[in-house]
Amino acid sequence: MADVAPFRAVRYAKPTPEVTAPPYDVLTPELRDAYLARDPHNVVHLTLNDSEEEAGRLFRAWLDDGVLVQEDEPAVWAVAQDYVGPDGVSRSRKGLVASLRVEPYSTRMVLPHERTHAGPKESRLRLLRAARAQLEPIFLLYDGDAPVAIPPGDPDLEAEGTRLWRLPGDGVADAFAERQLLIADGHHRYETALAYADEEGTPESARMMVVLVSTSDPGLEIFPTHRLFRGHEDVPQQHNGPLSAHEALELLASQSFDRSHAAVYRETGAALVDGEPGELDVELVERLVGHEGLSYTADADDAVSRVDAGEADGAFLLRATRIEDVFERARRGEVMPQKTTYFFPKLTSGLLFHPV
């Protein structure tokens, strides 16, 4: 049973866009420096500090100084993120911010779909020990209708296209008690939370802040991540190439999801390669060229330009992985290749914090 509950959030006393940022794992060194310079209290001073111990000291100092305040009562938060996707379409993704009790994957309550690496988890665990708070939410999906709706009226918090409304959370626990949850984004932080809960052994240490989004939400979209490679001249191509990249993408979009397909682009043009029945497009790429030495981009035009400039020998242009396929693999206990999913936009960091 998923244990989802309201929590007494910590937040900025005066929330402004200047103190928010994207999640730690999407910030380049240049972006990190820009956010650090934006405001002395920007959340990146906590999430990507050179010293995790200093980040923890800052978090407590900001609480003592009144920069951060804690809500008087437990609550959940309805959230809406307005965005324009990589495809140029405007959408609004809606969800719920709440507290989740973490449990091992073996309980099948929370399902992973991607592999993790030790390095990021070690850093996040040091930060969690120092701050004793979950500083950023992770992103979870569930099947079924949302238990709460976006209320009328102005939001209680707003920054960078994200709006939050405080709600009492009545009925939320029951609504999620029988639902499986799929990690869309935040595998490393979830596994870090499990490790921290094992260390501390308290009920409080076993909870973390999550954003829950229904798979039926109209604003939820997975976008593709294209792969660039060197070598691999033996990759087979079919469907009467060479085509332009645009023609290949159109042809790719018309193919059935019963088997895998990808468009392979080289300087000489593009063509399609067909995979096996029941195989995902990203699994086709991994089977053909492995995963070592690949680079990634969410922009098909960028992938083509980098091949044309000689930065890569070729690119696999892919379709987005369907949400139902991700859930199916996760329920079978399977993990998928790196960057199988690209959920856009990323969650905004710095609006709420969850003490543990």
N, C-alpha and C positions, 0 to 999 in steps of 0.2 A: 504494500500500500504506500502510495506517495504521501508523505507528510508535508503538506503545504500550509503555511500559516502566516498571519500578519506578524509584523516585527516593528520594534521601535527604531526607526531609521535615524541615522545621523545625517545632517545635511548642512550646507553652507547657510549661515545666518542671512547673508545677502547673495543669493545665487545670481550669477551673471554669466554670459557666454565666455567671458575672459578666464573663468576658473575651470571650464570643462575642456574635454579633449577626447579624441578617439581612444580605443583600448590600447594598452601598452604594446601588444604584439603586432600592430600595424604601423607603428611610428618609426620612420627612418631616423637616423641620427640627426639629420637636418631638421626634420619636423619636431623631434624631441627638443632640440635647442630652441626652436621657435616658440613652442608652448611654455618652456621654462621661462623664457624672457617675456612672455605675454603678461604674466601677473605673478607676484611673489607667492600667491596662494593657489596657483594653478594646480590641478590634481596631478599633473605629471611630476611635480615635486614629491608626490607620494608613490605613484605607480612605477616610475622609472628613475628613481633617485640612484646615484652612484653607490650609495650605501643604504642597504635595507634597514639597518639600525637607525640611521638618521631619519629615514622616512617614518619609522615608528615613533621616534621622538617628536617629529613635526606634527604628526597626527594628534598626539596627546597634547602638545603645546597649543595647537589650534583649538582644541576643545577647551582647554583651560582659559584661553584668551577670548573665547566667544566667537572666533572665526567660524567654528563649527558648533552646531547645537543639536541636541537629541530630542526627538519628538516625545511628547508627554505620554501618548497612548500608542499601542500597536496599531498598525494599519497595513493595508495593501494599497497599491497604487496602479490605477489604470494608466496606460502609457500609449501614446500615439507618436509615430515617427513619420513625418512628411519628407518625401525624398523624390528625386528624379533619378531613375535607374540608369545603368550603362546603356540601356536601349533608348534613352531619351524620354521615357514614359513617366509621368508623375503618378505617385501612389502614396498611400498612407497605411503603414503597418501598425496594427493595434495588438496590444497584449496586456499582461499583468505582471507587476513587480511584487514578489513575495519572498518569504523565507522557506527554504527547502531543507529538510533533514537529509544529509547525504548518506547513501548506503552503497555497499560494494556492488559492482556490476553483476555479481553472481545472483543477487536477489531478483534481477530482471526488472527492477523498478525504474532505473535510469539506464538507458542504452547508449553506448558509444557507437560511432561509425568510422572514426579515423584513428590511426596509430599516433602514439605520443612519443616524446623523446625526454631523456632524463634531465638534460641541462635546464630547460625552461622550468621544470617542476622544482628543481633545487632552489632556483632564485625565488620563485613564488612562495615556496615554503619558508624561506628565511624572512621574506616580507610579511607573511601572515603571522609568524611568531613575533616579529617586532611590533607590528601595528595592532595585533589582536583584533583585527576587523577585516571583513571582506570589502576591499576598496572598489571592486568593479563587479557588475553582475555577469553571469553567463547566460547564454541564450538556449532555451529548451523549447521543443515542439511537442504537441500532443494532438491526438485525434479527437474530434467532437466539437460541440459548440462552446463558445467562451462563456464562463460563468458570470462575468460582469460586462457591462457595456460602458462605452465612454459617456460620462455624464454630461448634461448640458452645462453651459456656463464656462467661465474662464478657468484655465488650469491653475493649480496651486504652484507649480514650478514649470519653467519653460526655458529652454536654451538650445541653440543649434538645431532647430527643427524638431526637437523632442518636447512633448508636452506631458505633464504628469498631474493626475487628479488623486487626492487622498481619499480612500474609502475604508469603511470599518472592517471589511473582510468577512461579513456574515455569509456562511454557506460555502466559502472557498475551500475549506478543508474537505468537506463532503464531496464537492465537485471533482476533486482530483484524487480521491482515495482509491479509486479503481483504475486509474489511468497510467499507462506506461508513458515515460517521458524520454524523448530522444535529444541528445546533445547536438544542437546545431552548430554552436560555436562555444568553445571554452573547455575542451577536453583536458588540457593541462591543469587548468585551475580546479576543475572538479576532482581530478586525481590528487591534486595538492590538498584540497579540503579533506579528502578521505585520510590522507597521511596525517594531517593536523589533528583530526578527530581521534585517530588511534593514539597519538602522542598524549593529548590532553585528557581524553576519556571523560569529558563532561558533556551534558546535553547541549550546552551553548556552543561548544567547539564543533559540534557535528552539524551545524547549520550554515547555510550560505545564501547569498542573495541571487535570485534568478529572475529572468524575464521569460514568461511563459506565453507562447503564441500558438494559436490553433492552426493546424495544417489547412483548414478551410478559410482562413482569413484572406480576403481578397487582395490585401497589400503584401502578402508573403510571396516572395519570388526567389528562386535559385537561379543564379547566372553562371555561365560556363567560365572555366579557367583554361586557357589555351596553353599548350606545351611547345616549347622551342627546344631543338636538339641539334647536335653535331653528328656527322657521319650517318650511318644507317642507310646506306644507298640501297640496301636490299629490301626496304619496306615496300610491299606490293601496292600497286595502285590500279584502280579499275574505273569503270564508268566513263570510258572514252575521253580521258583527259588529253591534252591539258585544257583546263578551264581557268577563267579568272577566279580570284579568291571569292568575289561576290557570287559568281555562278556556282562555285563549289558549295558555298554556305547555303544558297537557296536549295540546291539539290540535297544537301545534307538534311535540311529542315523537313524535306518531304519524305524521308525514310522512316520506316516503321521502327518502333522501339522493341520489336520482338527479338532483334539481334543488334549487336553493336555496329556503329559506323563512325568514321572520322574523315575529315577532309585533310589531306596532306598537301601542304603548300611548299613549293620550292621556287627558286628564281625562274625556272622554266615554265611554271604554271602549277595548277592544282588539279587533283583528282581525288576520288573517293576510295577508301579502303573499307571492305566489309569484314566484320568479325563473326563471332559465333552466336547462335541462339542463346538467350538468357544472359549474355555478357553485357556489362555496361561499357559505354564508350571509353571511360577512363581506364577500365580493366583491359580493353583492347590495346590502348597505348602502352600500358605497363607490360603486357605480354610481348609486344613487338620490340620495345626498346628499353624495357626496365624503367627505373626511376632515377638512376645515378646520372648526374650531369645535365638534367633538365632544368630549364628556367621557365617561369610562368608569367602570364599576363592575362588580365580579364578583358583586354581590348583587342579584338580581332585585327583592327587596323594597325595597332602597335605591333602585333605579331608579324604581320605581313611586311611592315616597314623595316623591322629588324632583320628579317630574312633578306630583303632587298638590299640592305646596307651591309650584308655580309657578317652580321653579328651572330647569325645562326645559319646552319645549312638548310634547315627546314622547320616547319611548324605543323603541329596537329591542331586543327581548328575543330572545336567540339561543340556539341549541343549541351545545354544545361542538363544535369542529372535530375531526374524527376523525384519529388519528395516521396512518393509512394515506394519507389525503388530503394531509396535510402532507408526508409523504415523497415522494408521487407528484409534487407540484408542485416540490419541491426537486430531484428527479432530472431534471426537465425544465428546470431552471435558472430557475424562476420564483420571484419573491418575492411575499409576500402582504401584505395591509394590516396596519398597526400593530395590535398586540394581537390577532392572529389566534388565538394560543394563550395559555392561562393554565395553566402547570404549577404545581401546589400540592402540597406546600409548597416554598418557596424553599430553596436549600441554606444550610446554616449556615456562616457565616464565623468564622474564628478557631480552628478545630481543627487545620488543617495549613497550612503555607506551602511554596512551591516556589522555592528559589533559582535564579536564572538567570545 
